[in-house]
Amino acid sequence: MAFVKSGWLLRQSTILKRWKKNWFDLWSDGHLIYYDDQTRQSVEDKVHMPVDCINIRVGHECRDIQPPDGKPKDCMLQIVCRDGKTISLCAESTDDCLAWKFTLQDSRTNTQAYGYGPYYGAYPPGTQVIYAANGQAYAAPYQYPYAGLYGQQPANQVIIRERYRDGDSDLALGMLAGAATGMALGSLFWVF
């Protein structure tokens, strides 16, 4: 796996709302990891962009936040996560902010799945990657052949299971119905 983008960003702490300088790495599998410093010794937190991120706000779209002293609002960036967490960031310049925005948006939608399992590099052909709520990737066989960009989409399939009958009342009712049928047929055969 390789870095897609790395660099310094200011991050607002969640409790004290202070701005702290962190080193950020965006990996090709979509993981955004931030550290205390550039040595990458102490991980502060990580976000799996395709799974956790639901929105990216930039500039004046950022809510309930003031930029650090000396920085314009155009340098602001917010990552809104599925669990309700919002990561507020500030770039060095507006150009750097836009570069981060486009790179993060691209990682949300165009992430290649690299192997976490025994495949060492990529999942084998014919598999799809399914992400669990905790971000763990699972490879599953893909059921439908690729029909092109605008090809026919697969239909939803509904599987209906019959009710399993194991109650004693169903057995007793069946025996009663069988006895009544036997008596009716028996009296019919005595006539002939």
Secondary structure by P-SEA (a helix, b strand, c coil): ccccccbbbbbbbcccbbbbbbbbbbcccbbbbbcccccccccccccccccccccccccccccccccccccccccbbbbbccccbbbbbbcccaaaaaaaaaaaaaaaccccccccccccccccccbbbbbccccbbbbbcccccccccccccccbbbbbbccccccaaaaaaaaaaaaaaaaaaaaaaaac
